[in-house]
Amino acid sequence: MLMFTKLILLSLSLTLTFTVSATVIHKWVDKDGVTHYSQQPPENTDTDSSKLYSEDIEQKPIGFIQPKVRESSAAVQTEDEKNAEAIRKQSSEQAAAICENAKQNLNILTSHSRLKSKDEKTGEMVSMREEDRQEQISTQKERIKLFCKK
């Protein structure tokens, strides 16, 4: 029991010897209107500075504040959307044909990786590069979005 009491007294004395000191932060505004924060006071003695103590500064929670949702602005049609709208109004059959063509092309582009296409300049059949294939996939998806009924 005596050993336990000594241990408690030792831990209390060690706890009391460590003092908690707050960091002093000096805040001042320079002649240009810029606000400064520093642990050293301003070099210019004419400048009024206030002292802040680190223990008094309330920390804001990080990651707990939900971002504000922006209000959606009125949908602005792109040039492609306007053109697709005009084609659908003029001829629903043509829009349906474009839709079916885009679906077929997308199916071929996604199911085959080694494709050949005709070179516009020489007329020869050349292997399609992967970058071109990915570009065509995104183009066909856009055409499906524009011309297929929703």
C-alpha positions as CSV (number, residue, x, y, z in Angstrom):
1,M,0.0,0.0,0.0
2,L,2.9,2.3,0.8
3,M,4.3,1.6,-2.7
4,F,1.0,2.5,-4.3
5,T,0.8,5.8,-2.4
6,K,4.4,6.7,-3.5
7,L,3.6,5.9,-7.1
8,I,0.5,8.2,-7.0
9,L,2.4,11.0,-5.4
10,L,5.2,10.7,-7.9
11,S,2.8,10.8,-10.8
12,L,1.0,13.8,-9.4
13,S,4.2,15.7,-8.9
14,L,5.3,15.0,-12.4
15,T,1.9,16.1,-13.7
16,L,2.0,19.3,-11.8
17,T,5.6,20.2,-12.9
18,F,4.6,20.3,-16.6
19,T,3.0,23.6,-17.2
20,V,0.8,24.3,-20.1
21,S,1.8,27.4,-21.9
22,A,-0.2,29.0,-24.7
23,T,1.6,30.3,-27.7
24,V,1.3,34.1,-28.1
25,I,0.4,35.2,-31.6
26,H,0.8,38.8,-32.5
27,K,-1.6,40.3,-35.0
28,W,-1.2,43.6,-36.8
29,V,-2.0,45.5,-39.9
30,D,0.9,47.1,-41.8
31,K,0.8,50.5,-43.6
32,D,-0.4,48.8,-46.9
33,G,-3.4,47.2,-45.1
34,V,-2.0,43.7,-45.0
35,T,-2.9,41.7,-41.9
36,H,0.1,39.8,-40.4
37,Y,0.2,37.0,-37.8
38,S,3.5,36.1,-36.1
39,Q,4.9,34.7,-32.9
40,Q,7.3,37.7,-32.9
41,P,6.0,41.2,-32.3
42,P,6.2,43.6,-35.2
43,E,9.6,45.2,-35.9
44,N,8.1,48.6,-36.3
45,T,7.2,49.8,-32.8
46,D,4.8,52.3,-34.2
47,T,2.5,49.5,-35.3
48,D,-0.4,48.6,-33.0
49,S,-0.5,44.9,-32.5
50,S,-2.9,42.7,-30.6
51,K,-2.1,39.5,-28.8
52,L,-3.9,36.3,-29.4
53,Y,-3.4,33.1,-27.4
54,S,-3.4,29.8,-29.1
55,E,-5.5,28.2,-26.4
56,D,-8.3,30.8,-27.0
57,I,-8.6,30.2,-30.7
58,E,-11.5,28.0,-31.5
59,Q,-10.6,25.4,-34.2
60,K,-13.1,24.8,-36.9
61,P,-14.1,21.1,-37.6
62,I,-12.5,19.8,-40.7
63,G,-14.5,17.6,-43.0
64,F,-17.8,17.9,-41.1
65,I,-19.3,20.9,-42.9
66,Q,-21.3,19.8,-45.9
67,P,-20.6,21.9,-49.0
68,K,-23.4,24.1,-50.2
69,V,-25.3,22.9,-53.2
70,R,-25.3,25.3,-56.1
71,E,-28.6,26.1,-57.6
72,S,-28.7,24.8,-61.1
73,S,-28.9,27.5,-63.6
74,A,-31.2,27.3,-66.6
75,A,-30.0,24.5,-69.0
76,V,-28.2,26.0,-71.9
77,Q,-28.3,24.0,-75.1
78,T,-25.1,23.4,-76.9
79,E,-24.8,23.7,-80.7
80,D,-25.0,20.0,-81.1
81,E,-28.1,19.8,-79.0
82,K,-29.8,22.5,-81.1
83,N,-28.9,20.7,-84.3
84,A,-30.2,17.4,-83.0
85,E,-33.4,19.1,-81.9
86,A,-33.8,20.5,-85.4
87,I,-33.3,17.1,-87.0
88,R,-35.7,15.4,-84.7
89,K,-38.4,18.1,-85.5
90,Q,-37.8,17.8,-89.3
91,S,-37.6,14.1,-89.6
92,S,-38.2,11.6,-86.8
93,E,-37.2,8.8,-89.2
94,Q,-33.8,10.4,-89.8
95,A,-33.3,10.8,-86.0
96,A,-34.2,7.2,-85.4
97,A,-31.8,6.1,-88.2
98,I,-28.9,8.1,-86.6
99,C,-29.8,6.6,-83.2
100,E,-29.7,3.0,-84.6
101,N,-26.4,3.7,-86.5
102,A,-24.8,5.1,-83.4
103,K,-25.9,2.1,-81.3
104,Q,-24.5,-0.3,-83.8
105,N,-21.2,1.6,-84.1
106,L,-20.9,1.7,-80.3
107,N,-21.5,-2.0,-80.1
108,I,-18.7,-2.7,-82.6
109,L,-16.3,-0.2,-81.0
110,T,-16.8,-1.7,-77.5
111,S,-16.7,-5.3,-78.5
112,H,-13.7,-5.2,-80.8
113,S,-10.3,-3.8,-80.0
114,R,-8.5,-4.4,-83.4
115,L,-10.5,-2.4,-85.9
116,K,-9.6,-1.1,-89.3
117,S,-10.8,2.0,-91.0
118,K,-10.5,3.6,-94.4
119,D,-7.9,6.3,-94.6
120,E,-9.6,9.4,-96.1
121,K,-6.5,10.5,-98.1
122,T,-5.3,7.3,-99.6
123,G,-8.4,5.1,-99.4
124,E,-6.3,2.3,-97.8
125,M,-7.5,0.2,-94.8
126,V,-5.4,1.1,-91.7
127,S,-5.5,-0.2,-88.2
128,M,-7.4,2.1,-85.8
129,R,-5.3,3.5,-82.9
130,E,-6.7,3.0,-79.4
131,E,-6.9,6.8,-78.9
132,D,-9.1,7.1,-82.1
133,R,-11.2,4.2,-80.9
134,Q,-11.9,5.8,-77.5
135,E,-12.7,9.1,-79.3
136,Q,-15.2,7.3,-81.5
137,I,-16.8,5.6,-78.5
138,S,-17.4,8.9,-76.8
139,T,-18.7,10.4,-80.1
140,Q,-21.2,7.5,-80.5
141,K,-22.3,7.8,-76.9
142,E,-23.0,11.5,-77.5
143,R,-25.0,10.7,-80.6
144,I,-27.0,8.2,-78.7
145,K,-27.7,10.8,-76.0
146,L,-28.8,13.4,-78.6
147,F,-30.8,11.3,-81.0
148,C,-32.3,8.3,-79.1
149,K,-35.6,8.8,-77.4
150,K,-35.4,9.1,-73.7
